[in-house]
């Protein structure tokens, strides 16, 4: 029973303390409220609200909807990662800083801090801007003398519509020389087209600039306008003609050189083939002559072995001399006799010559074969 009484007493004590805190909170006041902020989409936006030290609760609202609550002494109650806070305490009061991460175009609007007391709120405005693209269709222009050219600069996907200006060689061009038109794009974005009319008297560098409040410096696109007078044009034509003549001469020279090399190659090939054929015929003639010379040499060697001064003696009246047998004459050449011819030569009897001289002794010829 005692324990139950003690719990009740503690609950009453807590309630008493909360009532006291709330009563103190009603006595708190906002010292400094937030200020207007302009940022580019995707960046952070920060708002500060300073209240007196006897505060109890502080609520941040975006277009009337609570996005962050800060309770004393517990701290911030975060319901979305895109909305966080940092707190600072000084002798003058308590400061809550609201941080909006990754700002979007839809975040633009009223940002308010409130202590939940009558007439105790302060607000500011958030402006989220979008820088789109900026370009000039042609990067260079060539304008003849006394000719007018129109140069268009186009900005797409901006919020709000950008302010477009022109510069020529780092000097601003009078607004009467260009016209800018704006149009509504998709998703709350804006487009703009600016057309500059120019009659150049010299080569110029033109710059188109698009600016919105959130940009630290204007976005730009540049184009170069080349001025071409009649004298320069005629000189340019002459230079072009000279260039073509030089190119043609070089090409013809190269073609002639290649053709000359080709002709020389064909001639060398022809003479080489002709020389090769003549050498082959000479070799054949030399071989034929050598063969003939070899045949004559062999015949001469054979003839040199024969004793041309020898006359074979034939038997003279051998039939009248008894006891003498006549032999056939020996061959003057040393050759291998054919068996048939040898047999026939033995069987033949050479005719006898009759002479008036008496029979002389038989002469024998010795033949030495080498």
C-alpha positions in Angstrom: 0.0 0.0 0.0 2.9 2.3 0.8 4.5 1.6 -2.5 1.3 2.5 -4.3 1.1 5.8 -2.5 4.7 6.6 -3.3 4.0 5.9 -7.1 1.1 8.3 -7.0 3.2 10.9 -5.2 5.8 10.6 -7.9 3.3 10.9 -10.7 1.8 14.0 -9.1 5.2 15.5 -8.7 5.9 14.9 -12.4 2.6 16.5 -13.4 3.3 19.4 -11.2 6.7 19.9 -12.8 5.3 19.7 -16.3 2.6 22.3 -15.4 5.3 24.5 -14.1 7.4 24.1 -17.2 4.4 24.9 -19.5 3.6 27.9 -17.4 7.2 29.1 -17.8 7.0 28.4 -21.6 4.1 30.7 -21.9 6.4 33.4 -20.6 9.1 32.8 -23.3 9.4 35.0 -26.3 11.1 35.0 -29.7 14.1 37.3 -29.7 15.2 36.9 -33.4 13.2 35.2 -36.1 14.5 33.6 -39.4 15.4 35.6 -42.6 14.7 35.0 -46.2 16.9 32.5 -48.0 17.5 31.9 -51.8 19.3 28.8 -52.8 19.9 26.7 -55.9 18.1 23.4 -56.1 20.0 20.5 -54.5 21.9 22.7 -52.0 21.1 23.3 -48.3 18.9 26.1 -46.8 19.4 27.2 -43.2 17.1 29.3 -40.9 17.8 30.5 -37.4 15.3 31.3 -34.6 16.4 32.6 -31.2 14.1 32.5 -28.1 14.4 33.5 -24.5 15.9 31.0 -22.0 12.5 30.1 -20.4 11.3 28.3 -23.5 9.7 24.8 -23.4 8.9 23.9 -27.0 9.7 25.3 -30.5 8.1 24.1 -33.7 9.3 24.7 -37.3 6.7 24.8 -40.0 7.0 24.8 -43.8 4.0 26.4 -45.5 2.0 25.7 -42.3 3.0 22.0 -41.9 5.3 21.0 -39.0 8.6 19.6 -40.2 10.7 19.7 -36.9 9.9 20.0 -33.2 12.5 20.9 -30.5 11.6 20.2 -26.8 13.5 21.5 -23.8 15.5 19.8 -22.5 15.1 16.6 -24.6 16.1 18.2 -27.9 14.9 17.8 -31.5 12.3 15.3 -32.6 13.3 14.4 -36.2 10.5 13.1 -38.5 12.3 13.4 -41.9 16.0 13.2 -42.8 15.7 16.2 -45.0 14.9 18.4 -42.0 17.4 18.5 -39.1 18.6 21.1 -36.6 21.6 22.4 -34.6 21.1 24.1 -31.3 23.2 26.9 -29.6 22.7 28.3 -26.1 24.1 31.6 -24.9 23.6 34.0 -22.1 21.0 35.9 -24.3 18.9 32.9 -25.2 18.5 29.6 -27.1 19.0 29.4 -30.9 17.6 26.6 -33.1 18.9 26.3 -36.6 16.7 24.5 -39.1 18.6 22.8 -41.9 16.8 21.7 -45.1 18.9 19.2 -47.1 18.7 18.7 -50.9 16.3 21.5 -51.5 13.7 21.1 -54.2 11.7 23.6 -56.2 8.6 22.5 -54.2 10.3 23.6 -50.9 9.9 27.2 -51.9 7.5 29.0 -49.6 7.0 30.2 -46.0 9.2 28.9 -43.2 8.0 29.7 -39.7 9.2 29.1 -36.1 6.6 29.1 -33.2 6.7 28.7 -29.4 3.0 27.7 -29.4 2.0 31.0 -27.8 -0.3 33.7 -29.2 1.5 36.1 -31.4 4.8 34.3 -30.6 6.0 33.2 -34.1 8.3 34.5 -36.8 8.6 33.5 -40.4 10.7 34.0 -43.6 10.5 32.8 -47.2 12.6 30.2 -48.9 13.2 30.6 -52.7 14.6 27.6 -54.5 15.9 28.4 -58.0 17.0 26.2 -60.9 19.8 27.1 -63.3 19.1 25.4 -66.6 21.1 25.2 -69.9 22.4 28.1 -72.0 23.8 27.7 -75.5 24.3 29.4 -78.9 23.6 27.0 -81.8 26.7 28.0 -83.8 30.1 28.5 -82.2 31.4 30.7 -85.1 30.0 33.1 -87.7 31.6 34.6 -90.8 30.0 37.8 -91.9 31.0 39.8 -95.1 31.3 43.5 -95.2 28.0 45.5 -94.8 26.1 42.4 -93.9 23.8 41.9 -90.9 23.7 38.7 -88.9 21.2 37.5 -86.2 22.6 35.4 -83.4 20.2 33.5 -81.1 21.0 32.5 -77.5 18.6 30.0 -75.9 18.0 29.3 -72.2 16.1 26.1 -71.3 14.8 24.8 -67.9 15.3 27.7 -65.6 13.4 28.8 -62.5 12.7 31.6 -62.5 13.2 32.8 -66.1 16.7 34.2 -66.3 17.7 37.8 -67.1 19.7 37.7 -70.4 22.3 40.2 -71.5 24.9 40.4 -74.2 28.5 41.5 -74.3 30.9 42.3 -77.2 34.6 42.1 -76.4 33.9 42.4 -72.6 31.6 45.4 -73.1 27.8 45.3 -72.5 25.7 45.7 -75.6 22.7 48.1 -75.5 19.4 46.3 -74.9 17.9 47.9 -78.0 20.0 45.7 -80.2 18.5 42.4 -78.9 15.1 41.0 -78.1 14.3 38.4 -75.4 11.2 36.3 -75.2 10.2 34.0 -72.3 7.9 31.0 -72.2 6.6 28.6 -69.7 8.2 25.1 -69.7 7.4 21.9 -68.0 7.5 21.2 -64.2 7.3 24.8 -63.3 10.4 25.7 -65.3 10.9 28.6 -67.8 12.6 29.0 -71.2 14.0 32.2 -72.8 15.2 33.1 -76.3 17.3 36.2 -77.0 18.2 37.3 -80.6 21.0 39.8 -81.2 21.1 41.7 -84.5 24.6 42.8 -85.4 26.3 44.4 -88.4 30.0 43.9 -87.6 32.9 46.0 -88.7 35.5 43.8 -87.3 36.0 40.4 -85.8 34.3 40.2 -82.4 33.8 37.8 -79.5 30.1 37.9 -78.3 29.0 36.6 -74.9 25.4 35.7 -73.9 24.9 35.9 -70.1 21.9 34.4 -68.1 21.5 35.3 -64.5 19.3 34.5 -61.5 19.6 35.5 -57.9 20.9 32.2 -56.6 23.8 32.1 -59.0 27.1 33.4 -57.6 28.0 34.6 -61.2 26.0 34.6 -64.5 26.1 31.5 -66.7 27.5 32.3 -70.2 27.8 31.1 -73.8 30.4 32.5 -76.3 30.5 32.9 -80.1 33.1 34.3 -82.4 32.0 36.5 -85.3 34.7 36.7 -88.1 34.5 39.8 -90.2 35.4 39.4 -93.9 35.8 42.4 -96.1 36.1 42.4 -99.9 39.9 42.8 -100.0 40.4 39.9 -97.6 38.0 37.8 -99.6 39.8 38.4 -102.9 43.1 37.6 -101.1 41.5 34.5 -99.7 40.5 33.4 -103.1 43.9 34.0 -104.5 45.5 32.1 -101.6 43.0 29.2 -102.2 43.9 29.1 -105.9 47.6 29.2 -105.2 47.1 26.4 -102.6 45.3 24.3 -105.2 48.0 24.8 -107.8 50.7 23.8 -105.3 48.8 20.7 -104.2 48.2 19.8 -107.9 51.9 20.3 -108.7 53.0 18.1 -105.8 50.5 15.4 -106.7 51.7 15.3 -110.4 55.3 15.3 -109.3 54.7 12.3 -107.1 52.8 10.5 -109.9 55.6 11.2 -112.4 58.2 9.9 -109.9 56.3 6.7 -109.3 55.8 6.2 -113.0 59.5 6.7 -113.6 60.4 4.2 -111.0 58.0 1.7 -112.6 59.5 2.1 -116.0 63.1 1.7 -114.7 62.0 -1.5 -112.9 60.4 -2.9 -116.0 63.6 -2.1 -118.1 65.9 -3.7 -115.6 63.8 -6.8 -115.4 63.7 -7.1 -119.2 67.6 -6.8 -119.5 68.1 -9.2 -116.7 65.9 -11.8 -118.4 67.6 -11.2 -121.8 71.1 -11.6 -120.2 70.1 -14.7 -118.5 68.8 -16.3 -121.8 72.0 -15.3 -123.6 74.2 -16.9 -120.9 72.2 -20.1 -121.1 72.7 -20.3 -124.9 76.5 -19.6 -124.5 76.7 -22.4 -121.9 75.0 -24.8 -124.4 77.4 -23.8 -127.2 80.4 -24.2 -124.8 79.2 -27.7 -123.8 78.7 -28.7 -127.4 82.1 -27.4 -128.5 83.8 -29.1 -125.5 82.1 -32.4 -126.5 83.3 -32.1 -130.1 86.8 -31.3 -129.0 86.8 -34.3 -126.7 85.8 -36.6 -129.6 88.6 -35.3 -131.8 91.0 -35.7 -129.0 90.1 -39.4 -128.5 90.3 -40.0 -132.3 93.8 -38.4 -132.4 94.9 -40.5 -129.5 93.7 -43.6 -131.2 95.4 -42.6 -134.5 98.6 -41.8 -132.7 98.9 -45.4 -131.5 98.9 -46.7 -135.1 102.2 -46.9 -137.1 101.1 -45.4 -140.4 104.5 -46.1 -142.0 104.1 -49.8 -141.6 103.1 -51.8 -144.6 102.2 -55.4 -143.8 104.1 -57.9 -145.8 102.3 -60.5 -147.5 103.6 -63.9 -148.3 105.5 -64.1 -151.5 105.6 -67.4 -153.3 105.2 -69.2 -150.1 103.7 -72.0 -152.0 107.1 -72.6 -153.7 109.0 -72.7 -150.4 108.5 -75.8 -148.5 108.4 -75.7 -144.7 107.3 -72.1 -144.5 103.9 -71.4 -143.2 102.3 -68.1 -144.0 100.5 -66.2 -141.3 97.9 -63.5 -141.7 99.1 -60.0 -141.2 98.6 -58.4 -137.7 96.3 -55.5 -137.2 97.8 -52.1 -137.0 95.5 -51.1 -134.2 95.1 -52.7 -130.9 91.5 -53.4 -130.7 89.5 -56.0 -129.0 88.6 -58.4 -131.9 85.1 -59.7 -132.3 85.1 -63.5 -132.1 83.2 -63.8 -135.4 85.4 -61.3 -137.2 88.5 -63.0 -135.8 87.3 -66.4 -137.0 86.6 -65.0 -140.4 89.9 -63.3 -140.6 91.7 -66.5 -139.9 89.7 -68.4 -142.4 90.3 -65.9 -145.2 93.4 -66.2 -147.4 94.7 -62.9 -148.6 95.8 -62.7 -152.2 99.4 -63.3 -153.1 101.5 -60.7 -154.8 104.1 -61.9 -157.3 107.3 -60.0 -157.5 110.4 -60.6 -159.5 112.6 -60.1 -156.5 113.9 -63.1 -154.8 112.4 -64.1 -151.6 113.7 -62.1 -148.7 113.8 -63.2 -145.0 110.5 -62.6 -143.1 110.4 -59.2 -141.4 108.7 -59.1 -138.0 107.1 -55.9 -136.6 106.9 -55.4 -132.9 104.0 -53.2 -131.7 104.1 -51.7 -128.2 100.6 -50.8 -126.9 100.5 -48.2 -124.1 
